[in-house]
Amino acid sequence: MQIPNLQAEVVECFPIIGDGDYFLRLVVLDIAAFKRFVLDRLSGSSVAWVRSSFGLKQAKYRPGCRFEASLGALAASARDLHASPNVDWY
């Protein structure tokens, strides 16, 4: 499949593991524009099928991630768990 990442509608493209090969995030004006994208740009290419989902509303948005803080908490939990005499390690 030629990834349509040069198309204006595609704002993100990820190769994925699971039911499909790629996850595309599109920004389109309306459902009609989405339909045109699928039928005109994806159909007839090497795309065998398309599964679509639409967001109803934004439930949470947090740009970025406090990754360092999360890793610190995870490391502390792992140290505590490893120090516990009641845990069998295999």
C-alpha positions in Angstrom: 0.0 0.0 0.0 1.3 3.4 -0.8 0.6 5.4 2.4 -1.5 8.5 1.5 0.5 10.7 3.9 0.8 13.4 1.2 -2.9 13.9 1.1 -4.0 17.1 2.8 -6.7 15.2 4.8 -4.3 12.8 6.4 -2.9 14.5 9.6 -1.5 11.3 11.2 -0.6 7.8 9.9 0.6 4.9 12.1 1.4 1.4 11.1 -0.5 -0.8 13.6 -0.6 -4.4 14.8 -4.0 -6.0 14.9 -7.0 -6.0 12.6 -5.5 -3.5 10.1 -2.2 -2.3 8.7 -2.5 1.4 9.2 -4.4 3.9 11.4 -5.1 7.1 9.5 -6.3 10.2 11.3 -8.1 12.5 8.9 -9.5 16.0 9.1 -12.3 16.5 6.6 -15.1 19.1 6.3 -18.0 16.7 6.5 -19.1 13.1 5.9 -19.4 13.7 2.2 -15.7 14.7 2.1 -14.8 11.6 4.0 -16.8 9.5 1.6 -14.9 11.1 -1.3 -11.6 10.4 0.3 -12.4 6.7 0.9 -14.0 6.2 -2.6 -11.7 8.3 -4.7 -8.3 8.0 -3.0 -8.4 4.7 -1.2 -10.6 2.5 -3.4 -8.9 1.0 -6.3 -5.5 1.1 -4.6 -4.2 -1.8 -2.6 -6.6 -1.1 0.2 -8.8 -4.2 0.7 -11.1 -2.8 3.3 -11.7 0.2 5.5 -13.1 0.4 9.0 -14.1 3.8 10.2 -14.8 5.4 13.5 -16.0 8.9 14.3 -15.6 10.8 17.5 -18.8 12.1 19.0 -17.1 14.6 21.3 -13.8 15.2 23.0 -13.8 13.6 26.4 -10.3 14.6 27.3 -7.4 16.4 25.7 -3.9 16.7 27.2 -1.2 17.5 24.8 2.1 15.8 25.6 2.6 13.4 28.5 4.3 13.5 31.9 6.3 10.5 30.9 9.1 11.1 33.4 6.7 11.2 36.4 5.0 8.1 35.2 8.3 6.2 34.8 9.4 7.3 38.3 6.2 6.0 39.9 6.5 2.7 37.9 10.1 2.3 39.0 9.3 2.9 42.6 6.5 0.3 42.4 8.8 -2.2 40.8 11.4 -1.6 43.6 8.8 -2.1 46.3 7.4 -5.3 44.7 10.9 -6.7 44.2 11.8 -6.0 47.8 8.7 -7.9 49.1 9.5 -11.3 50.6 6.0 -12.6 49.6 6.6 -12.5 45.9 7.8 -15.5 44.0 10.0 -14.6 40.9 10.2 -17.0 38.1 
